[in-house]
Amino acid sequence: MSSDNLSNVFLTLQLRMIEVIKCHGGNNYKIPHVGKKRLQRERAILAQFDISREVIEVAQNHLEVNQE
């Protein structure tokens, strides 16, 4: 498998994890289309995706409430 394909797989896994976090661990999510192939052609592909602080805080609050 080429390094580009492996990079795409890893980036897709990151996107999935972010979406799972947003839906509080469920599997009812859609992976957003980010145009990885276009970004590769433009040499603008990211090594990782950012997750907003707000999403992290909501997930932490959800975990704390469900642990009580």
PQR file with spaces between the fields and no chain letter, atoms N, CA, C, O and H, PARSE charges and radii, in Angstrom:
ATOM       1  N    MET     1       0.850   -1.172    0.000 -0.4000 1.5000
ATOM       2  CA   MET     1       0.000    0.000    0.000 -0.0000 2.0000
ATOM       3  C    MET     1       0.897    1.237    0.000  0.5500 1.7000
ATOM       4  O    MET     1       1.910    1.283    0.699 -0.5500 1.4000
ATOM       5  N    SER     2       0.523    2.209   -0.770 -0.4000 1.5000
ATOM       6  CA   SER     2       1.350    3.420   -0.873 -0.0000 2.0000
ATOM       7  C    SER     2       1.197    4.285    0.379  0.5500 1.7000
ATOM       8  O    SER     2       0.237    4.158    1.139 -0.5500 1.4000
ATOM       9  H    SER     2      -0.299    2.172   -1.337  0.4000 1.0000
ATOM      10  N    SER     3       2.159    5.149    0.558 -0.4000 1.5000
ATOM      11  CA   SER     3       2.108    6.046    1.721 -0.0000 2.0000
ATOM      12  C    SER     3       0.924    7.008    1.624  0.5500 1.7000
ATOM      13  O    SER     3       0.355    7.395    2.645 -0.5500 1.4000
ATOM      14  H    SER     3       2.939    5.252   -0.060  0.4000 1.0000
ATOM      15  N    ASP     4       0.551    7.395    0.404 -0.4000 1.5000
ATOM      16  CA   ASP     4      -0.627    8.262    0.240 -0.0000 2.0000
ATOM      17  C    ASP     4      -1.896    7.547    0.700  0.5500 1.7000
ATOM      18  O    ASP     4      -2.741    8.140    1.370 -0.5500 1.4000
ATOM      19  H    ASP     4       1.013    7.080   -0.425  0.4000 1.0000
ATOM      20  N    ASN     5      -2.025    6.272    0.336 -0.4000 1.5000
ATOM      21  CA   ASN     5      -3.202    5.509    0.770 -0.0000 2.0000
ATOM      22  C    ASN     5      -3.230    5.348    2.281  0.5500 1.7000
ATOM      23  O    ASN     5      -4.284    5.486    2.901 -0.5500 1.4000
ATOM      24  H    ASN     5      -1.339    5.790   -0.209  0.4000 1.0000
ATOM      25  N    LEU     6      -2.090    5.058    2.872 -0.4000 1.5000
ATOM      26  CA   LEU     6      -2.024    4.928    4.327 -0.0000 2.0000
ATOM      27  C    LEU     6      -2.360    6.245    5.013  0.5500 1.7000
ATOM      28  O    LEU     6      -3.030    6.263    6.045 -0.5500 1.4000
ATOM      29  H    LEU     6      -1.233    4.945    2.368  0.4000 1.0000
ATOM      30  N    SER     7      -1.897    7.331    4.443 -0.4000 1.5000
ATOM      31  CA   SER     7      -2.210    8.653    4.987 -0.0000 2.0000
ATOM      32  C    SER     7      -3.709    8.906    4.932  0.5500 1.7000
ATOM      33  O    SER     7      -4.289    9.417    5.890 -0.5500 1.4000
ATOM      34  H    SER     7      -1.352    7.317    3.604  0.4000 1.0000
ATOM      35  N    ASN     8      -4.340    8.550    3.814 -0.4000 1.5000
ATOM      36  CA   ASN     8      -5.790    8.724    3.681 -0.0000 2.0000
ATOM      37  C    ASN     8      -6.543    7.891    4.710  0.5500 1.7000
ATOM      38  O    ASN     8      -7.517    8.363    5.296 -0.5500 1.4000
ATOM      39  H    ASN     8      -3.868    8.135    3.036  0.4000 1.0000
ATOM      40  N    VAL     9      -6.103    6.662    4.932 -0.4000 1.5000
ATOM      41  CA   VAL     9      -6.744    5.792    5.917 -0.0000 2.0000
ATOM      42  C    VAL     9      -6.626    6.414    7.304  0.5500 1.7000
ATOM      43  O    VAL     9      -7.606    6.464    8.048 -0.5500 1.4000
ATOM      44  H    VAL     9      -5.311    6.279    4.456  0.4000 1.0000
ATOM      45  N    PHE    10      -5.440    6.885    7.653 -0.4000 1.5000
ATOM      46  CA   PHE    10      -5.239    7.475    8.976 -0.0000 2.0000
ATOM      47  C    PHE    10      -6.083    8.731    9.158  0.5500 1.7000
ATOM      48  O    PHE    10      -6.670    8.934   10.220 -0.5500 1.4000
ATOM      49  H    PHE    10      -4.644    6.844    7.049  0.4000 1.0000
ATOM      50  N    LEU    11      -6.147    9.566    8.142 -0.4000 1.5000
ATOM      51  CA   LEU    11      -6.957   10.781    8.239 -0.0000 2.0000
ATOM      52  C    LEU    11      -8.440   10.442    8.371  0.5500 1.7000
ATOM      53  O    LEU    11      -9.162   11.100    9.120 -0.5500 1.4000
ATOM      54  H    LEU    11      -5.670    9.401    7.278  0.4000 1.0000
ATOM      55  N    THR    12      -8.895    9.424    7.650 -0.4000 1.5000
ATOM      56  CA   THR    12     -10.289    9.000    7.759 -0.0000 2.0000
ATOM      57  C    THR    12     -10.579    8.481    9.155  0.5500 1.7000
ATOM      58  O    THR    12     -11.646    8.761    9.702 -0.5500 1.4000
ATOM      59  H    THR    12      -8.308    8.890    7.041  0.4000 1.0000
ATOM      60  N    LEU    13      -9.659    7.735    9.743 -0.4000 1.5000
ATOM      61  CA   LEU    13      -9.840    7.259   11.116 -0.0000 2.0000
ATOM      62  C    LEU    13      -9.940    8.425   12.097  0.5500 1.7000
ATOM      63  O    LEU    13     -10.729    8.380   13.041 -0.5500 1.4000
ATOM      64  H    LEU    13      -8.792    7.508    9.298  0.4000 1.0000
ATOM      65  N    GLN    14      -9.146    9.459   11.875 -0.4000 1.5000
ATOM      66  CA   GLN    14      -9.227   10.640   12.735 -0.0000 2.0000
ATOM      67  C    GLN    14     -10.602   11.292   12.622  0.5500 1.7000
ATOM      68  O    GLN    14     -11.211   11.659   13.627 -0.5500 1.4000
ATOM      69  H    GLN    14      -8.505    9.495   11.108  0.4000 1.0000
ATOM      70  N    LEU    15     -11.086   11.432   11.382 -0.4000 1.5000
ATOM      71  CA   LEU    15     -12.405   12.035   11.179 -0.0000 2.0000
ATOM      72  C    LEU    15     -13.493   11.209   11.848  0.5500 1.7000
ATOM      73  O    LEU    15     -14.414   11.761   12.449 -0.5500 1.4000
ATOM      74  H    LEU    15     -10.591   11.134   10.565  0.4000 1.0000
ATOM      75  N    ARG    16     -13.389    9.883   11.744 -0.4000 1.5000
ATOM      76  CA   ARG    16     -14.368    9.013   12.397 -0.0000 2.0000
ATOM      77  C    ARG    16     -14.342    9.216   13.913  0.5500 1.7000
ATOM      78  O    ARG    16     -15.397    9.318   14.540 -0.5500 1.4000
ATOM      79  H    ARG    16     -12.641    9.434   11.256  0.4000 1.0000
ATOM      80  N    MET    17     -13.169    9.275   14.495 -0.4000 1.5000
ATOM      81  CA   MET    17     -13.065    9.436   15.943 -0.0000 2.0000
ATOM      82  C    MET    17     -13.684   10.764   16.388  0.5500 1.7000
ATOM      83  O    MET    17     -14.382   10.818   17.400 -0.5500 1.4000
ATOM      84  H    MET    17     -12.312    9.192   13.986  0.4000 1.0000
ATOM      85  N    ILE    18     -13.430   11.820   15.638 -0.4000 1.5000
ATOM      86  CA   ILE    18     -14.016   13.120   15.969 -0.0000 2.0000
ATOM      87  C    ILE    18     -15.547   13.042   15.921  0.5500 1.7000
ATOM      88  O    ILE    18     -16.223   13.571   16.803 -0.5500 1.4000
ATOM      89  H    ILE    18     -12.863   11.776   14.815  0.4000 1.0000
ATOM      90  N    GLU    19     -16.086   12.387   14.899 -0.4000 1.5000
ATOM      91  CA   GLU    19     -17.537   12.271   14.780 -0.0000 2.0000
ATOM      92  C    GLU    19     -18.122   11.386   15.878  0.5500 1.7000
ATOM      93  O    GLU    19     -19.212   11.667   16.375 -0.5500 1.4000
ATOM      94  H    GLU    19     -15.536   11.957   14.182  0.4000 1.0000
ATOM      95  N    VAL    20     -17.422   10.332   16.262 -0.4000 1.5000
ATOM      96  CA   VAL    20     -17.876    9.474   17.369 -0.0000 2.0000
ATOM      97  C    VAL    20     -17.907   10.271   18.660  0.5500 1.7000
ATOM      98  O    VAL    20     -18.840   10.137   19.452 -0.5500 1.4000
ATOM      99  H    VAL    20     -16.536   10.104   15.858  0.4000 1.0000
ATOM     100  N    ILE    21     -16.902   11.093   18.877 -0.4000 1.5000
ATOM     101  CA   ILE    21     -16.873   11.941   20.071 -0.0000 2.0000
ATOM     102  C    ILE    21     -18.063   12.900   20.056  0.5500 1.7000
ATOM     103  O    ILE    21     -18.704   13.112   21.085 -0.5500 1.4000
ATOM     104  H    ILE    21     -16.144   11.202   18.234  0.4000 1.0000
ATOM     105  N    LYS    22     -18.356   13.474   18.896 -0.4000 1.5000
ATOM     106  CA   LYS    22     -19.468   14.426   18.794 -0.0000 2.0000
ATOM     107  C    LYS    22     -20.811   13.776   19.100  0.5500 1.7000
ATOM     108  O    LYS    22     -21.701   14.426   19.648 -0.5500 1.4000
ATOM     109  H    LYS    22     -17.835   13.301   18.060  0.4000 1.0000
ATOM     110  N    CYS    23     -20.968   12.489   18.751 -0.4000 1.5000
ATOM     111  CA   CYS    23     -22.258   11.830   19.018 -0.0000 2.0000
ATOM     112  C    CYS    23     -22.182   10.959   20.274  0.5500 1.7000
ATOM     113  O    CYS    23     -22.942   10.003   20.426 -0.5500 1.4000
ATOM     114  H    CYS    23     -20.245   11.961   18.306  0.4000 1.0000
ATOM     115  N    HIS    24     -21.258   11.303   21.166 -0.4000 1.5000
ATOM     116  CA   HIS    24     -21.140   10.686   22.492 -0.0000 2.0000
ATOM     117  C    HIS    24     -20.939    9.174   22.443  0.5500 1.7000
ATOM     118  O    HIS    24     -21.526    8.433   23.231 -0.5500 1.4000
ATOM     119  H    HIS    24     -20.641   12.080   21.043  0.4000 1.0000
ATOM     120  N    GLY    25     -20.110    8.730   21.518 -0.4000 1.5000
ATOM     121  CA   GLY    25     -19.750    7.322   21.461 -0.0000 2.0000
ATOM     122  C    GLY    25     -20.659    6.471   20.603  0.5500 1.7000
ATOM     123  O    GLY    25     -20.446    5.265   20.480 -0.5500 1.4000
ATOM     124  H    GLY    25     -19.632    9.332   20.877  0.4000 1.0000
ATOM     125  N    GLY    26     -21.649    7.070   20.020 -0.4000 1.5000
ATOM     126  CA   GLY    26     -22.571    6.308   19.175 -0.0000 2.0000
ATOM     127  C    GLY    26     -21.990    6.060   17.790  0.5500 1.7000
ATOM     128  O    GLY    26     -20.882    6.495   17.475 -0.5500 1.4000
ATOM     129  H    GLY    26     -21.822    8.050   20.120  0.4000 1.0000
ATOM     130  N    ASN    27     -22.745    5.364   16.987 -0.4000 1.5000
ATOM     131  CA   ASN    27     -22.288    5.112   15.626 -0.0000 2.0000
ATOM     132  C    ASN    27     -23.240    5.700   14.593  0.5500 1.7000
ATOM     133  O    ASN    27     -23.246    5.279   13.436 -0.5500 1.4000
ATOM     134  H    ASN    27     -23.645    5.011   17.243  0.4000 1.0000
ATOM     135  N    ASN    28     -24.032    6.661   15.008 -0.4000 1.5000
ATOM     136  CA   ASN    28     -24.955    7.331   14.108 -0.0000 2.0000
ATOM     137  C    ASN    28     -24.338    8.657   13.657  0.5500 1.7000
ATOM     138  O    ASN    28     -24.733    9.726   14.124 -0.5500 1.4000
ATOM     139  H    ASN    28     -24.027    7.003   15.948  0.4000 1.0000
ATOM     140  N    TYR    29     -23.385    8.577   12.763 -0.4000 1.5000
ATOM     141  CA   TYR    29     -22.666    9.763   12.304 -0.0000 2.0000
ATOM     142  C    TYR    29     -22.338    9.633   10.828  0.5500 1.7000
ATOM     143  O    TYR    29     -22.384    8.543   10.258 -0.5500 1.4000
ATOM     144  H    TYR    29     -23.064    7.709   12.384  0.4000 1.0000
ATOM     145  N    LYS    30     -22.011   10.746   10.230 -0.4000 1.5000
ATOM     146  CA   LYS    30     -21.558   10.773    8.845 -0.0000 2.0000
ATOM     147  C    LYS    30     -20.163   11.367    8.833  0.5500 1.7000
ATOM     148  O    LYS    30     -19.884   12.340    9.533 -0.5500 1.4000
ATOM     149  H    LYS    30     -21.973   11.631   10.693  0.4000 1.0000
ATOM     150  N    ILE    31     -19.296   10.779    8.038 -0.4000 1.5000
ATOM     151  CA   ILE    31     -17.949   11.315    7.908 -0.0000 2.0000
ATOM     152  C    ILE    31     -18.005   12.495    6.938  0.5500 1.7000
ATOM     153  O    ILE    31     -18.470   12.351    5.807 -0.5500 1.4000
ATOM     154  H    ILE    31     -19.522    9.988    7.469  0.4000 1.0000
ATOM     155  N    PRO    32     -17.533   13.652    7.376 -0.5600 1.5000
ATOM     156  CA   PRO    32     -17.565   14.809    6.480  0.2800 2.0000
ATOM     157  C    PRO    32     -16.614   14.630    5.306  0.5500 1.7000
ATOM     158  O    PRO    32     -15.531   14.063    5.445 -0.5500 1.4000
ATOM     159  N    HIS    33     -17.034   15.119    4.159 -0.4000 1.5000
ATOM     160  CA   HIS    33     -16.190   15.064    2.970 -0.0000 2.0000
ATOM     161  C    HIS    33     -15.211   16.230    3.029  0.5500 1.7000
ATOM     162  O    HIS    33     -15.625   17.389    3.072 -0.5500 1.4000
ATOM     163  H    HIS    33     -17.914   15.580    4.046  0.4000 1.0000
ATOM     164  N    VAL    34     -13.919   15.931    3.033 -0.4000 1.5000
ATOM     165  CA   VAL    34     -12.916   16.992    3.117 -0.0000 2.0000
ATOM     166  C    VAL    34     -12.088   17.124    1.840  0.5500 1.7000
ATOM     167  O    VAL    34     -11.280   18.045    1.725 -0.5500 1.4000
ATOM     168  H    VAL    34     -13.582   14.990    2.998  0.4000 1.0000
ATOM     169  N    GLY    35     -12.275   16.226    0.889 -0.4000 1.5000
ATOM     170  CA   GLY    35     -11.547   16.323   -0.373 -0.0000 2.0000
ATOM     171  C    GLY    35     -10.064   16.010   -0.235  0.5500 1.7000
ATOM     172  O    GLY    35      -9.218   16.803   -0.649 -0.5500 1.4000
ATOM     173  H    GLY    35     -12.932   15.478    0.982  0.4000 1.0000
ATOM     174  N    LYS    36      -9.747   14.856    0.347 -0.4000 1.5000
ATOM     175  CA   LYS    36      -8.344   14.505    0.593 -0.0000 2.0000
ATOM     176  C    LYS    36      -7.537   14.429   -0.704  0.5500 1.7000
ATOM     177  O    LYS    36      -6.386   14.862   -0.746 -0.5500 1.4000
ATOM     178  H    LYS    36     -10.434   14.212    0.684  0.4000 1.0000
ATOM     179  N    LYS    37      -8.138   13.880   -1.755 -0.4000 1.5000
ATOM     180  CA   LYS    37      -7.398   13.766   -3.023 -0.0000 2.0000
ATOM     181  C    LYS    37      -7.063   15.145   -3.593  0.5500 1.7000
ATOM     182  O    LYS    37      -5.958   15.366   -4.088 -0.5500 1.4000
ATOM     183  H    LYS    37      -9.073   13.528   -1.720  0.4000 1.0000
ATOM     184  N    ARG    38      -8.015   16.062   -3.520 -0.4000 1.5000
ATOM     185  CA   ARG    38      -7.760   17.423   -3.998 -0.0000 2.0000
ATOM     186  C    ARG    38      -6.672   18.087   -3.164  0.5500 1.7000
ATOM     187  O    ARG    38      -5.784   18.749   -3.701 -0.5500 1.4000
ATOM     188  H    ARG    38      -8.913   15.883   -3.117  0.4000 1.0000
ATOM     189  N    LEU    39      -6.745   17.905   -1.842 -0.4000 1.5000
ATOM     190  CA   LEU    39      -5.724   18.483   -0.970 -0.0000 2.0000
ATOM     191  C    LEU    39      -4.349   17.896   -1.253  0.5500 1.7000
ATOM     192  O    LEU    39      -3.343   18.603   -1.183 -0.5500 1.4000
ATOM     193  H    LEU    39      -7.466   17.367   -1.406  0.4000 1.0000
ATOM     194  N    GLN    40      -4.300   16.606   -1.572 -0.4000 1.5000
ATOM     195  CA   GLN    40      -3.019   15.990   -1.928 -0.0000 2.0000
ATOM     196  C    GLN    40      -2.463   16.596   -3.207  0.5500 1.7000
ATOM     197  O    GLN    40      -1.272   16.895   -3.295 -0.5500 1.4000
ATOM     198  H    GLN    40      -5.116   16.031   -1.628  0.4000 1.0000
ATOM     199  N    ARG    41      -3.334   16.776   -4.204 -0.4000 1.5000
ATOM     200  CA   ARG    41      -2.880   17.375   -5.475 -0.0000 2.0000
ATOM     201  C    ARG    41      -2.327   18.776   -5.255  0.5500 1.7000
ATOM     202  O    ARG    41      -1.353   19.180   -5.890 -0.5500 1.4000
ATOM     203  H    ARG    41      -4.301   16.533   -4.133  0.4000 1.0000
ATOM     204  N    GLU    42      -2.962   19.511   -4.345 -0.4000 1.5000
ATOM     205  CA   GLU    42      -2.541   20.882   -4.060 -0.0000 2.0000
ATOM     206  C    GLU    42      -1.438   20.943   -3.012  0.5500 1.7000
ATOM     207  O    GLU    42      -0.990   22.025   -2.632 -0.5500 1.4000
ATOM     208  H    GLU    42      -3.753   19.183   -3.829  0.4000 1.0000
ATOM     209  N    ARG    43      -1.004   19.780   -2.552 -0.4000 1.5000
ATOM     210  CA   ARG    43       0.033   19.678   -1.507 -0.0000 2.0000
ATOM     211  C    ARG    43      -0.374   20.425   -0.238  0.5500 1.7000
ATOM     212  O    ARG    43       0.458   21.018    0.449 -0.5500 1.4000
ATOM     213  H    ARG    43      -1.368   18.901   -2.861  0.4000 1.0000
ATOM     214  N    ALA    44      -1.669   20.381    0.052 -0.4000 1.5000
ATOM     215  CA   ALA    44      -2.191   21.073    1.231 -0.0000 2.0000
ATOM     216  C    ALA    44      -2.792   20.085    2.231  0.5500 1.7000
ATOM     217  O    ALA    44      -3.516   20.484    3.144 -0.5500 1.4000
ATOM     218  H    ALA    44      -2.345   19.899   -0.506  0.4000 1.0000
ATOM     219  N    ILE    45      -2.492   18.805    2.059 -0.4000 1.5000
ATOM     220  CA   ILE    45      -3.057   17.787    2.949 -0.0000 2.0000
ATOM     221  C    ILE    45      -2.476   17.947    4.350  0.5500 1.7000
ATOM     222  O    ILE    45      -1.295   18.252    4.518 -0.5500 1.4000
ATOM     223  H    ILE    45      -1.904   18.482    1.318  0.4000 1.0000
ATOM     224  N    LEU    46      -3.308   17.740    5.327 -0.4000 1.5000
ATOM     225  CA   LEU    46      -2.899   17.880    6.722 -0.0000 2.0000
ATOM     226  C    LEU    46      -2.392   16.546    7.263  0.5500 1.7000
ATOM     227  O    LEU    46      -2.779   15.483    6.777 -0.5500 1.4000
ATOM     228  H    LEU    46      -4.267   17.493    5.190  0.4000 1.0000
ATOM     229  N    ALA    47      -1.543   16.609    8.250 -0.4000 1.5000
ATOM     230  CA   ALA    47      -1.092   15.395    8.917 -0.0000 2.0000
ATOM     231  C    ALA    47      -2.117   14.955    9.947  0.5500 1.7000
ATOM     232  O    ALA    47      -2.174   13.783   10.321 -0.5500 1.4000
ATOM     233  H    ALA    47      -1.229   17.472    8.644  0.4000 1.0000
ATOM     234  N    GLN    48      -2.931   15.911   10.408 -0.4000 1.5000
ATOM     235  CA   GLN    48      -3.965   15.589   11.385 -0.0000 2.0000
ATOM     236  C    GLN    48      -5.053   16.647   11.321  0.5500 1.7000
ATOM     237  O    GLN    48      -4.835   17.754   10.829 -0.5500 1.4000
ATOM     238  H    GLN    48      -2.885   16.863   10.104  0.4000 1.0000
ATOM     239  N    PHE    49      -6.219   16.292   11.822 -0.4000 1.5000
ATOM     240  CA   PHE    49      -7.333   17.215   11.873 -0.0000 2.0000
ATOM     241  C    PHE    49      -7.461   17.757   13.286  0.5500 1.7000
ATOM     242  O    PHE    49      -7.196   17.054   14.262 -0.5500 1.4000
ATOM     243  H    PHE    49      -6.396   15.393   12.223  0.4000 1.0000
ATOM     244  N    ASP    50      -7.864   18.995   13.382 -0.4000 1.5000
ATOM     245  CA   ASP    50      -8.068   19.621   14.685 -0.0000 2.0000
ATOM     246  C    ASP    50      -9.479   19.325   15.175  0.5500 1.7000
ATOM     247  O    ASP    50     -10.412   19.176   14.387 -0.5500 1.4000
ATOM     248  H    ASP    50      -8.080   19.566   12.589  0.4000 1.0000
ATOM     249  N    ILE    51      -9.609   19.244   16.473 -0.4000 1.5000
ATOM     250  CA   ILE    51     -10.919   19.104   17.097 -0.0000 2.0000
ATOM     251  C    ILE    51     -11.099   20.318   18.006  0.5500 1.7000
ATOM     252  O    ILE    51     -10.198   20.682   18.761 -0.5500 1.4000
ATOM     253  H    ILE    51      -8.851   19.365   17.114  0.4000 1.0000
ATOM     254  N    SER    52     -12.252   20.927   17.923 -0.4000 1.5000
ATOM     255  CA   SER    52     -12.455   22.170   18.670 -0.0000 2.0000
ATOM     256  C    SER    52     -12.509   21.904   20.173  0.5500 1.7000
ATOM     257  O    SER    52     -12.898   20.824   20.619 -0.5500 1.4000
ATOM     258  H    SER    52     -12.984   20.631   17.309  0.4000 1.0000
ATOM     259  N    ARG    53     -12.120   22.887   20.917 -0.4000 1.5000
ATOM     260  CA   ARG    53     -12.134   22.797   22.379 -0.0000 2.0000
ATOM     261  C    ARG    53     -13.559   22.581   22.878  0.5500 1.7000
ATOM     262  O    ARG    53     -13.781   21.875   23.861 -0.5500 1.4000
ATOM     263  H    ARG    53     -11.804   23.764   20.555  0.4000 1.0000
ATOM     264  N    GLU    54     -14.516   23.191   22.197 -0.4000 1.5000
ATOM     265  CA   GLU    54     -15.921   23.055   22.579 -0.0000 2.0000
ATOM     266  C    GLU    54     -16.373   21.591   22.491  0.5500 1.7000
ATOM     267  O    GLU    54     -17.063   21.104   23.387 -0.5500 1.4000
ATOM     268  H    GLU    54     -14.336   23.765   21.398  0.4000 1.0000
ATOM     269  N    VAL    55     -15.994   20.897   21.431 -0.4000 1.5000
ATOM     270  CA   VAL    55     -16.366   19.492   21.273 -0.0000 2.0000
ATOM     271  C    VAL    55     -15.759   18.658   22.394  0.5500 1.7000
ATOM     272  O    VAL    55     -16.420   17.774   22.939 -0.5500 1.4000
ATOM     273  H    VAL    55     -15.434   21.293   20.703  0.4000 1.0000
ATOM     274  N    ILE    56     -14.517   18.931   22.737 -0.4000 1.5000
ATOM     275  CA   ILE    56     -13.850   18.205   23.816 -0.0000 2.0000
ATOM     276  C    ILE    56     -14.562   18.454   25.147  0.5500 1.7000
ATOM     277  O    ILE    56     -14.787   17.516   25.912 -0.5500 1.4000
ATOM     278  H    ILE    56     -13.979   19.649   22.295  0.4000 1.0000
ATOM     279  N    GLU    57     -14.915   19.704   25.424 -0.4000 1.5000
ATOM     280  CA   GLU    57     -15.592   20.034   26.680 -0.0000 2.0000
ATOM     281  C    GLU    57     -16.963   19.380   26.774  0.5500 1.7000
ATOM     282  O    GLU    57     -17.339   18.882   27.835 -0.5500 1.4000
ATOM     283  H    GLU    57     -14.732   20.466   24.803  0.4000 1.0000
ATOM     284  N    VAL    58     -17.714   19.375   25.675 -0.4000 1.5000
ATOM     285  CA   VAL    58     -19.031   18.730   25.672 -0.0000 2.0000
ATOM     286  C    VAL    58     -18.876   17.238   25.932  0.5500 1.7000
ATOM     287  O    VAL    58     -19.657   16.660   26.688 -0.5500 1.4000
ATOM     288  H    VAL    58     -17.409   19.779   24.813  0.4000 1.0000
ATOM     289  N    ALA    59     -17.882   16.609   25.320 -0.4000 1.5000
ATOM     290  CA   ALA    59     -17.644   15.174   25.524 -0.0000 2.0000
ATOM     291  C    ALA    59     -17.245   14.891   26.969  0.5500 1.7000
ATOM     292  O    ALA    59     -17.721   13.928   27.569 -0.5500 1.4000
ATOM     293  H    ALA    59     -17.248   17.079   24.706  0.4000 1.0000
ATOM     294  N    GLN    60     -16.378   15.721   27.523 -0.4000 1.5000
ATOM     295  CA   GLN    60     -15.975   15.533   28.921 -0.0000 2.0000
ATOM     296  C    GLN    60     -17.168   15.670   29.862  0.5500 1.7000
ATOM     297  O    GLN    60     -17.326   14.875   30.789 -0.5500 1.4000
ATOM     298  H    GLN    60     -15.991   16.504   27.035  0.4000 1.0000
ATOM     299  N    ASN    61     -18.005   16.675   29.625 -0.4000 1.5000
ATOM     300  CA   ASN    61     -19.190   16.871   30.452 -0.0000 2.0000
ATOM     301  C    ASN    61     -20.133   15.675   30.341  0.5500 1.7000
ATOM     302  O    ASN    61     -20.706   15.234   31.337 -0.5500 1.4000
ATOM     303  H    ASN    61     -17.877   17.321   28.872  0.4000 1.0000
ATOM     304  N    HIS    62     -20.287   15.164   29.148 -0.4000 1.5000
ATOM     305  CA   HIS    62     -21.139   13.996   28.930 -0.0000 2.0000
ATOM     306  C    HIS    62     -20.619   12.787   29.714  0.5500 1.7000
ATOM     307  O    HIS    62     -21.397   12.059   30.331 -0.5500 1.4000
ATOM     308  H    HIS    62     -19.822   15.522   28.339  0.4000 1.0000
ATOM     309  N    LEU    63     -19.321   12.584   29.685 -0.4000 1.5000
ATOM     310  CA   LEU    63     -18.724   11.466   30.422 -0.0000 2.0000
ATOM     311  C    LEU    63     -18.891   11.634   31.929  0.5500 1.7000
ATOM     312  O    LEU    63     -19.193   10.672   32.635 -0.5500 1.4000
ATOM     313  H    LEU    63     -18.689   13.176   29.183  0.4000 1.0000
ATOM     314  N    GLU    64     -18.694   12.858   32.420 -0.4000 1.5000
ATOM     315  CA   GLU    64     -18.823   13.111   33.857 -0.0000 2.0000
ATOM     316  C    GLU    64     -20.259   12.870   34.329  0.5500 1.7000
ATOM     317  O    GLU    64     -20.471   12.285   35.391 -0.5500 1.4000
ATOM     318  H    GLU    64     -18.449   13.640   31.846  0.4000 1.0000
ATOM     319  N    VAL    65     -21.234   13.314   33.556 -0.4000 1.5000
ATOM     320  CA   VAL    65     -22.638   13.146   33.928 -0.0000 2.0000
ATOM     321  C    VAL    65     -22.985   11.658   33.943  0.5500 1.7000
ATOM     322  O    VAL    65     -23.699   11.206   34.838 -0.5500 1.4000
ATOM     323  H    VAL    65     -21.062   13.790   32.694  0.4000 1.0000
ATOM     324  N    ASN    66     -22.503   10.902   32.987 -0.4000 1.5000
ATOM     325  CA   ASN    66     -22.850    9.486   32.894 -0.0000 2.0000
ATOM     326  C    ASN    66     -22.089    8.615   33.887  0.5500 1.7000
ATOM     327  O    ASN    66     -22.452    7.454   34.074 -0.5500 1.4000
ATOM     328  H    ASN    66     -21.924   11.269   32.259  0.4000 1.0000
ATOM     329  N    GLN    67     -21.054    9.132   34.523 -0.4000 1.5000
ATOM     330  CA   GLN    67     -20.327    8.365   35.514 -0.0000 2.0000
ATOM     331  C    GLN    67     -20.954    8.483   36.900  0.5500 1.7000
ATOM     332  O    GLN    67     -20.661    7.686   37.791 -0.5500 1.4000
ATOM     333  H    GLN    67     -20.759   10.075   34.371  0.4000 1.0000
ATOM     334  N    GLU    68     -21.805    9.468   37.073 -0.4000 1.5000
ATOM     335  CA   GLU    68     -22.423    9.690   38.394 -0.0000 2.0000
ATOM     336  C    GLU    68     -23.533    8.719   38.677  0.5500 1.7000
ATOM     337  O    GLU    68     -24.148    8.776   39.742 -0.5500 1.4000
ATOM     338  H    GLU    68     -22.044   10.115   36.349  0.4000 1.0000
